[in-house]
């Protein structure tokens, strides 16, 4: 399912601040922020910051979520795909969601308002939102509210 998400965003680029280059210092700060994340997450975040290519964002988001879920939920996340529900399947509470958002803001150099978090119900919702926030197309397939009671 991650592959399906990725293909929706191939070739789209985000302007990461005009002419600002991704420096060695930026790379060191990014590596420090993601030191407990998987090598795939670190590599995808580095490539996104270097190129602005939103194709890398689903892997980054998956890794940020994986970093904060309970050990017992990591296996579900790895095999569950974008339809996994944040609360019911992964036991992500509001504090954990804020931790994920704070790390995403630092890693992706973006600001996310608390009100923007309300409609998140699934892993796919977060991936789609982040890609949209970073300048990618907002696919019509985003189903906010799916699987959770309002």
VEXLO-866418 format. One record per residue (C-alpha): residue number from 1; residue in three letters; x, y, z. Coordinates in steps of 0.02 Angstrom, whole numbers. Layout:
BEGIN
+-----+-----+--------+--------+--------+
!   n ! res !      x !      y !      z !
+-----+-----+--------+--------+--------+
! NUM ! ala !      X !      Y !      Z !
...
+-----+-----+--------+--------+--------+
***
This chain:
BEGIN
+-----+-----+--------+--------+--------+
!   n ! res !      x !      y !      z !
+-----+-----+--------+--------+--------+
!   1 ! unk !      0 !      0 !      0 !
!   2 ! unk !    146 !    117 !     30 !
!   3 ! unk !    197 !     90 !   -151 !
!   4 ! unk !     22 !    139 !   -208 !
!   5 ! unk !     31 !    298 !   -105 !
!   6 ! unk !    202 !    339 !   -173 !
!   7 ! unk !    150 !    326 !   -353 !
!   8 ! unk !     15 !    458 !   -328 !
!   9 ! unk !    150 !    587 !   -295 !
!  10 ! unk !    290 !    543 !   -414 !
!  11 ! unk !    379 !    690 !   -492 !
!  12 ! unk !    302 !    827 !   -386 !
!  13 ! unk !    424 !    945 !   -304 !
!  14 ! unk !    412 !   1062 !   -156 !
!  15 ! unk !    508 !   1225 !   -151 !
!  16 ! unk !    609 !   1214 !      9 !
!  17 ! unk !    645 !   1398 !     25 !
!  18 ! unk !    705 !   1454 !   -144 !
!  19 ! unk !    893 !   1456 !   -159 !
!  20 ! unk !    935 !   1386 !     15 !
!  21 ! unk !   1045 !   1233 !     -6 !
!  22 ! unk !   1040 !   1080 !    105 !
!  23 ! unk !   1201 !   1102 !    202 !
!  24 ! unk !   1311 !    985 !    301 !
!  25 ! unk !   1244 !   1069 !    458 !
!  26 ! unk !   1065 !   1037 !    401 !
!  27 ! unk !   1110 !    855 !    371 !
!  28 ! unk !   1185 !    840 !    545 !
!  29 ! unk !   1029 !    917 !    627 !
!  30 ! unk !    918 !    802 !    525 !
!  31 ! unk !   1020 !    649 !    574 !
!  32 ! unk !   1010 !    699 !    757 !
!  33 ! unk !    821 !    725 !    750 !
!  34 ! unk !    797 !    555 !    666 !
!  35 ! unk !    929 !    457 !    761 !
!  36 ! unk !    801 !    333 !    829 !
!  37 ! unk !    714 !    310 !    661 !
!  38 ! unk !    751 !    179 !    530 !
!  39 ! unk !    888 !    205 !    401 !
!  40 ! unk !    752 !    209 !    266 !
!  41 ! unk !    665 !    353 !    357 !
!  42 ! unk !    827 !    450 !    374 !
!  43 ! unk !    872 !    423 !    191 !
!  44 ! unk !    699 !    476 !    130 !
!  45 ! unk !    700 !    632 !    241 !
!  46 ! unk !    873 !    678 !    179 !
!  47 ! unk !    821 !    657 !     -3 !
!  48 ! unk !    664 !    759 !     24 !
!  49 ! unk !    762 !    900 !    105 !
!  50 ! unk !    892 !    895 !    -34 !
!  51 ! unk !    773 !    884 !   -182 !
!  52 ! unk !    601 !    937 !   -123 !
!  53 ! unk !    529 !    783 !   -210 !
!  54 ! unk !    368 !    738 !   -118 !
!  55 ! unk !    386 !    557 !   -176 !
!  56 ! unk !    494 !    531 !    -20 !
!  57 ! unk !    364 !    594 !    103 !
!  58 ! unk !    260 !    435 !    128 !
!  59 ! unk !    417 !    343 !    187 !
!  60 ! unk !    461 !    486 !    304 !
!  61 ! unk !    286 !    492 !    378 !
!  62 ! unk !    281 !    303 !    400 !
!  63 ! unk !    448 !    311 !    491 !
!  64 ! unk !    394 !    454 !    605 !
!  65 ! unk !    237 !    359 !    655 !
!  66 ! unk !    338 !    199 !    681 !
!  67 ! unk !    456 !    295 !    795 !
!  68 ! unk !    315 !    337 !    916 !
!  69 ! unk !    200 !    185 !    915 !
!  70 ! unk !    211 !     51 !   1048 !
!  71 ! unk !    323 !    -95 !   1008 !
!  72 ! unk !    173 !   -211 !    991 !
!  73 ! unk !     97 !    -97 !    856 !
!  74 ! unk !    254 !    -86 !    749 !
!  75 ! unk !    222 !   -253 !    665 !
!  76 ! unk !     44 !   -198 !    625 !
!  77 ! unk !    111 !    -37 !    550 !
!  78 ! unk !    237 !   -128 !    442 !
!  79 ! unk !    110 !   -245 !    365 !
!  80 ! unk !    -51 !   -146 !    386 !
!  81 ! unk !    -39 !     -9 !    257 !
!  82 ! unk !   -123 !    159 !    242 !
!  83 ! unk !   -293 !    100 !    304 !
!  84 ! unk !   -231 !     71 !    481 !
!  85 ! unk !   -330 !    176 !    603 !
!  86 ! unk !   -223 !    284 !    716 !
!  87 ! unk !   -322 !    261 !    877 !
!  88 ! unk !   -403 !     91 !    858 !
!  89 ! unk !   -262 !     -4 !    773 !
!  90 ! unk !   -105 !     86 !    829 !
!  91 ! unk !   -160 !    157 !    998 !
!  92 ! unk !    -99 !    331 !    955 !
!  93 ! unk !   -169 !    455 !   1080 !
!  94 ! unk !   -172 !    645 !   1064 !
!  95 ! unk !     -5 !    668 !   1153 !
!  96 ! unk !     80 !    542 !   1039 !
!  97 ! unk !      3 !    628 !    888 !
!  98 ! unk !     76 !    794 !    946 !
!  99 ! unk !    247 !    713 !    965 !
! 100 ! unk !    235 !    647 !    787 !
! 101 ! unk !    184 !    819 !    725 !
! 102 ! unk !    325 !    908 !    817 !
! 103 ! unk !    453 !    791 !    740 !
! 104 ! unk !    373 !    808 !    567 !
! 105 ! unk !    382 !    998 !    583 !
! 106 ! unk !    566 !    990 !    627 !
! 107 ! unk !    613 !    862 !    495 !
! 108 ! unk !    509 !    933 !    352 !
! 109 ! unk !    528 !   1117 !    398 !
! 110 ! unk !    340 !   1147 !    397 !
! 111 ! unk !    213 !   1217 !    520 !
! 112 ! unk !     58 !   1115 !    560 !
! 113 ! unk !    -86 !   1194 !    654 !
! 114 ! unk !   -172 !   1091 !    789 !
! 115 ! unk !   -340 !   1113 !    702 !
! 116 ! unk !   -269 !   1028 !    547 !
! 117 ! unk !   -247 !    868 !    650 !
! 118 ! unk !   -431 !    841 !    688 !
! 119 ! unk !   -480 !    745 !    531 !
! 120 ! unk !   -338 !    618 !    542 !
! 121 ! unk !   -407 !    443 !    562 !
! 122 ! unk !   -285 !    333 !    467 !
! 123 ! unk !   -102 !    322 !    422 !
! 124 ! unk !   -150 !    364 !    243 !
! 125 ! unk !   -238 !    523 !    302 !
! 126 ! unk !    -76 !    585 !    377 !
! 127 ! unk !     28 !    541 !    224 !
! 128 ! unk !    -94 !    625 !    107 !
! 129 ! unk !   -106 !    780 !    216 !
! 130 ! unk !     83 !    800 !    228 !
! 131 ! unk !    107 !    781 !     40 !
! 132 ! unk !    -31 !    908 !     11 !
! 133 ! unk !     43 !   1026 !    140 !
! 134 ! unk !    211 !   1015 !     55 !
! 135 ! unk !    142 !   1065 !   -114 !
! 136 ! unk !     89 !    900 !   -190 !
! 137 ! unk !    -82 !    869 !   -263 !
! 138 ! unk !   -220 !    830 !   -140 !
! 139 ! unk !   -290 !    665 !   -204 !
! 140 ! unk !   -479 !    649 !   -205 !
! 141 ! unk !   -460 !    479 !   -122 !
! 142 ! unk !   -426 !    554 !     50 !
! 143 ! unk !   -565 !    488 !    161 !
! 144 ! unk !   -559 !    589 !    320 !
! 145 ! unk !   -672 !    515 !    450 !
! 146 ! unk !   -660 !    338 !    384 !
! 147 ! unk !   -662 !    206 !    517 !
! 148 ! unk !   -686 !    318 !    668 !
! 149 ! unk !   -836 !    388 !    756 !
! 150 ! unk !   -849 !    576 !    748 !
+-----+-----+--------+--------+--------+
***
